[in-house]
Amino acid sequence: MTATSNELTAPSRGLVAAHRHSMPRNEFFAGLYILACANGLLGRGIHSFNDGGWRGAVVGVEMNVIVLAACFAGVYLIANSGRDRMRTLDFVVALGFFVLVALPIYAMSWVAVTGLSFYILFFANDGAERRRGALVLLALAVPMLWSRLVFQFIARPLLELDAAMAAWMLGTERTGNLVRFADDSGYMVISPGCASWANVTFAFLAWVVVSQWFDHRWRRIDSLWLFFAVASVVAMNVTRIALTGLSQGYYTMIHEAESAGVILNTVPLCFIIVFCAIGARRELLARA
């Protein structure tokens, strides 16, 4: 009986061992992240294309430099972490991961990224680079999914806040998220696509990417640079809204001119990068 039992269990043990040795753990996790990020970004790109054509797909905030940098930095850090052996629980997590990514809902890819990041941070956190990469990719899932869900519950007060600041700059009145044009030709509506909330979450993502890439340790002064990054995003967005509120002619020009859209998306991005770079300047200059 003992010999028979060993003969029956040996192939199964050999199969599990073969899978564990077939690929290092870091490459396995990096491959999962690449699959989910590619699927999530493709789905978001298709959604942006359907909303605004090629212009919406290319210059939309969902596909900006910060998002692509976060994907690269996170996957790179994961791939260059320790080459330890895979474990049985990794396969179980990967099975659930594949189920989420295979669903015909691109947002579920970011749920998969979130779950895998938490798994790595709590159960597979061998090595600093792996933890840093998981933090970057977890932060990436926030603007790509979770902040959007939160916005559904607090959209009204956030839109009214943007409207109030724009009306103050224009010196006109507002009603809810409606702002009167400066030339009294009517009202403009502050829609969710114009809210500062989305760009604020990208500012936080940029900070995580820069700090984790350069292995920057948090200091109290960093809260000031992070505040400046967020404040610059809000200020630029409210200024853009105020410019569109000068008249219906300005409103049409800013919303329909492609060059205006590129410029208005690029300027706050530059402010974000500058303030994040200042915060991590010591580590940045040390590598220069």
C-alpha positions as CSV (number, residue, x, y, z in Angstrom):
1,M,0.0,0.0,0.0
2,T,2.8,2.4,0.8
3,A,4.5,1.8,-2.6
4,T,1.2,2.3,-4.5
5,S,0.4,5.5,-2.6
6,N,3.8,6.9,-3.4
7,E,3.4,6.1,-7.0
8,L,0.1,7.8,-7.2
9,T,1.2,11.0,-5.4
10,A,4.5,11.4,-7.0
11,P,3.2,12.7,-10.4
12,S,1.0,15.3,-8.7
13,R,3.8,16.5,-6.5
14,G,6.1,16.6,-9.5
15,L,3.5,18.7,-11.4
16,V,3.2,21.3,-8.6
17,A,7.0,21.4,-8.2
18,A,7.4,21.9,-11.9
19,H,5.0,24.9,-11.9
20,R,6.8,26.4,-9.0
21,H,10.1,26.2,-10.8
22,S,8.8,27.1,-14.2
23,M,8.8,30.9,-13.6
24,P,10.3,33.1,-10.8
25,R,7.7,34.8,-8.6
26,N,8.6,38.3,-9.7
27,E,8.1,37.5,-13.4
28,F,4.8,35.8,-12.6
29,F,3.4,38.8,-10.7
30,A,4.7,41.2,-13.4
31,G,3.0,39.2,-16.1
32,L,-0.3,39.4,-14.2
33,Y,0.0,43.1,-13.8
34,I,0.8,43.6,-17.5
35,L,-2.2,41.7,-18.5
36,A,-4.6,43.6,-16.2
37,C,-3.1,47.1,-17.0
38,A,-3.3,46.4,-20.8
39,N,-6.9,45.2,-20.6
40,G,-7.9,48.1,-18.3
41,L,-6.2,50.8,-20.4
42,L,-7.6,49.4,-23.7
43,G,-11.1,49.4,-22.3
44,R,-10.7,52.9,-21.0
45,G,-9.3,54.0,-24.4
46,I,-12.2,52.5,-26.2
47,H,-14.6,54.3,-23.9
48,S,-12.8,57.6,-24.4
49,F,-12.9,57.1,-28.2
50,N,-16.6,56.5,-28.1
51,D,-17.1,59.7,-26.2
52,G,-14.7,62.0,-28.0
53,G,-13.3,60.3,-31.0
54,W,-9.5,60.1,-31.5
55,R,-9.0,63.4,-29.6
56,G,-10.7,62.0,-26.5
57,A,-8.7,58.7,-26.7
58,V,-5.4,60.5,-27.1
59,V,-5.5,63.5,-24.8
60,G,-8.0,62.1,-22.2
61,V,-6.7,62.2,-18.6
62,E,-7.1,58.4,-18.5
63,M,-4.2,57.9,-20.9
64,N,-1.9,60.7,-19.7
65,V,1.8,60.5,-18.9
66,I,1.2,59.9,-15.2
67,V,-0.8,56.7,-15.9
68,L,1.7,55.3,-18.3
69,A,4.6,56.1,-16.0
70,A,2.7,54.4,-13.1
71,C,2.3,51.3,-15.2
72,F,5.9,51.2,-16.2
73,A,7.3,52.0,-12.8
74,G,5.1,49.5,-11.0
75,V,5.7,46.6,-13.4
76,Y,9.4,47.4,-13.5
77,L,9.8,47.3,-9.7
78,I,7.8,44.1,-9.5
79,A,9.9,42.4,-12.3
80,N,13.2,43.4,-10.7
81,S,12.3,42.2,-7.2
82,G,13.6,39.0,-5.6
83,R,13.5,35.8,-7.8
84,D,12.0,33.6,-5.1
85,R,10.0,30.5,-5.8
86,M,6.2,30.6,-6.4
87,R,3.9,29.3,-3.8
88,T,0.6,27.4,-3.9
89,L,-1.4,30.4,-2.7
90,D,0.0,32.4,-5.7
91,F,-1.8,30.1,-8.1
92,V,-5.1,30.4,-6.2
93,V,-4.8,34.2,-6.3
94,A,-3.9,34.1,-10.0
95,L,-7.0,32.0,-10.7
96,G,-9.3,34.7,-9.2
97,F,-7.2,37.3,-11.0
98,F,-7.8,35.7,-14.4
99,V,-11.6,35.4,-13.7
100,L,-11.8,39.2,-13.0
101,V,-9.7,40.2,-16.1
102,A,-11.6,37.8,-18.4
103,L,-15.0,39.5,-17.5
104,P,-16.2,41.8,-20.3
105,I,-16.0,44.8,-18.0
106,Y,-12.7,46.6,-18.3
107,A,-13.1,48.1,-14.8
108,M,-12.8,44.7,-13.2
109,S,-9.2,44.7,-14.4
110,W,-8.5,47.4,-11.8
111,V,-10.3,45.4,-9.2
112,A,-7.9,42.6,-10.0
113,V,-4.9,45.0,-9.8
114,T,-6.2,46.1,-6.4
115,G,-6.6,42.6,-5.1
116,L,-3.2,41.5,-6.3
117,S,-1.5,44.5,-4.8
118,F,-3.0,43.9,-1.4
119,Y,-2.0,40.2,-1.6
120,I,1.6,41.2,-2.4
121,L,1.7,43.8,0.4
122,F,0.4,41.5,3.1
123,F,1.4,38.0,2.0
124,A,4.2,38.2,-0.7
125,N,6.1,41.2,0.5
126,D,9.6,39.8,0.2
127,G,11.8,42.6,-0.8
128,A,11.5,46.4,-0.8
129,E,11.2,46.7,-4.6
130,R,8.2,44.3,-4.7
131,R,6.4,46.3,-2.0
132,R,7.1,49.6,-3.8
133,G,5.9,48.3,-7.1
134,A,2.7,47.0,-5.5
135,L,2.1,50.4,-3.9
136,V,2.5,52.2,-7.2
137,L,0.0,49.8,-8.9
138,L,-2.4,50.0,-6.0
139,A,-2.3,53.8,-6.3
140,L,-2.9,53.5,-10.1
141,A,-6.2,51.7,-9.5
142,V,-7.5,54.7,-7.4
143,P,-7.9,57.2,-10.3
144,M,-8.7,54.5,-12.8
145,L,-11.6,53.1,-10.8
146,W,-12.1,53.8,-7.1
147,S,-12.1,57.6,-7.2
148,R,-14.7,57.4,-9.9
149,L,-16.9,55.3,-7.7
150,V,-16.5,57.7,-4.8
151,F,-17.2,60.6,-7.1
152,Q,-20.7,59.2,-7.8
153,F,-21.6,59.8,-4.2
154,I,-20.0,63.2,-3.7
155,A,-20.3,64.6,-7.2
156,R,-22.8,67.4,-6.3
157,P,-20.8,69.2,-3.6
158,L,-17.6,68.9,-5.6
159,L,-19.2,70.3,-8.7
160,E,-20.7,73.1,-6.7
161,L,-17.3,73.9,-5.2
162,D,-15.7,74.2,-8.6
163,A,-18.7,76.4,-9.7
164,A,-18.4,78.6,-6.7
165,M,-14.7,79.3,-7.3
166,A,-15.2,79.9,-11.0
167,A,-18.1,82.3,-10.3
168,W,-15.9,84.1,-7.8
169,M,-13.2,84.6,-10.4
170,L,-15.8,85.8,-13.0
171,G,-17.6,88.0,-10.6
172,T,-21.0,86.4,-11.5
173,E,-23.6,84.4,-9.8
174,R,-24.1,80.6,-9.7
175,T,-27.0,78.3,-9.0
176,G,-25.8,74.8,-7.9
177,N,-23.3,73.8,-10.6
178,L,-24.6,76.5,-13.1
179,V,-22.4,79.6,-13.5
180,R,-23.6,82.7,-15.4
181,F,-21.4,83.8,-18.3
182,A,-19.5,87.0,-17.6
183,D,-21.2,88.8,-20.5
184,D,-24.7,87.8,-19.1
185,S,-25.4,85.7,-22.2
186,G,-26.7,82.7,-20.2
187,Y,-25.4,79.9,-17.9
188,M,-22.8,77.2,-18.4
189,V,-23.0,73.8,-16.7
190,I,-20.1,72.4,-14.7
191,S,-20.2,68.8,-15.7
192,P,-18.4,65.8,-14.1
193,G,-15.8,65.9,-16.9
194,C,-14.9,69.5,-15.8
195,A,-14.4,68.7,-12.1
196,S,-11.1,69.1,-10.4
197,W,-11.5,65.8,-8.6
198,A,-10.1,63.6,-11.3
199,N,-6.9,65.6,-11.7
200,V,-6.4,65.8,-7.9
201,T,-6.3,62.0,-7.8
202,F,-3.7,62.0,-10.6
203,A,-1.6,64.4,-8.5
204,F,-1.6,61.9,-5.6
205,L,-0.7,59.1,-8.1
206,A,2.2,61.1,-9.5
207,W,3.5,61.6,-5.9
208,V,3.4,57.9,-5.2
209,V,5.1,57.1,-8.5
210,V,8.0,59.5,-7.9
211,S,8.4,58.7,-4.3
212,Q,8.4,54.9,-4.8
213,W,10.6,55.0,-7.9
214,F,13.3,57.0,-6.2
215,D,12.7,55.2,-2.8
216,H,11.9,58.6,-1.2
217,R,11.2,58.5,2.5
218,W,8.3,60.7,3.7
219,R,9.2,63.8,5.6
220,R,6.9,66.5,7.1
221,I,7.9,69.0,4.4
222,D,6.6,66.6,1.8
223,S,3.0,67.5,2.8
224,L,3.7,71.0,1.7
225,W,4.9,69.9,-1.8
226,L,2.0,67.6,-2.1
227,F,-0.4,70.4,-1.2
228,F,1.2,72.6,-3.8
229,A,0.7,69.9,-6.4
230,V,-2.9,69.5,-5.6
231,A,-3.6,73.2,-5.2
232,S,-2.0,73.9,-8.6
233,V,-4.2,71.4,-10.3
234,V,-7.4,72.9,-8.7
235,A,-6.2,76.4,-9.5
236,M,-5.5,75.6,-13.2
237,N,-8.8,73.7,-13.6
238,V,-10.9,76.6,-12.0
239,T,-9.0,79.0,-14.2
240,R,-9.9,77.0,-17.3
241,I,-13.6,77.0,-16.2
242,A,-13.5,80.7,-15.6
243,L,-12.0,81.3,-19.1
244,T,-14.8,79.2,-20.7
245,G,-17.3,81.3,-18.7
246,L,-16.2,84.7,-20.2
247,S,-18.7,84.2,-23.0
248,Q,-20.3,81.5,-25.1
249,G,-17.7,82.2,-27.8
250,Y,-14.9,81.4,-25.4
251,Y,-16.8,78.3,-24.2
252,T,-17.1,77.0,-27.8
253,M,-13.5,77.8,-28.6
254,I,-12.0,76.1,-25.6
255,H,-14.2,73.0,-25.8
256,E,-13.8,72.5,-29.6
257,A,-10.3,73.6,-30.3
258,E,-7.9,70.6,-30.1
259,S,-4.9,72.7,-29.4
260,A,-6.6,74.4,-26.5
261,G,-7.5,71.0,-25.0
262,V,-3.9,69.8,-25.3
263,I,-2.5,72.9,-23.7
264,L,-5.0,72.9,-20.8
265,N,-4.2,69.2,-20.1
266,T,-0.5,69.7,-20.3
267,V,-0.1,72.8,-18.0
268,P,-1.4,71.1,-14.8
269,L,0.5,68.0,-15.7
270,C,3.7,70.1,-15.7
271,F,2.9,71.6,-12.3
272,I,2.3,68.1,-10.9
273,I,5.6,66.8,-12.1
274,V,7.6,69.8,-11.0
275,F,6.3,69.8,-7.4
276,C,6.7,66.0,-7.1
277,A,10.2,66.3,-8.4
278,I,11.0,69.1,-5.9
279,G,9.7,66.8,-3.1
280,A,12.0,64.0,-4.1
281,R,14.9,66.2,-5.3
282,R,17.5,64.7,-2.9
283,E,17.0,61.1,-4.3
284,L,16.6,62.5,-7.8
285,L,19.9,64.4,-7.7
286,A,21.7,61.5,-6.1
287,R,20.9,59.4,-9.1
288,A,21.7,62.1,-11.6
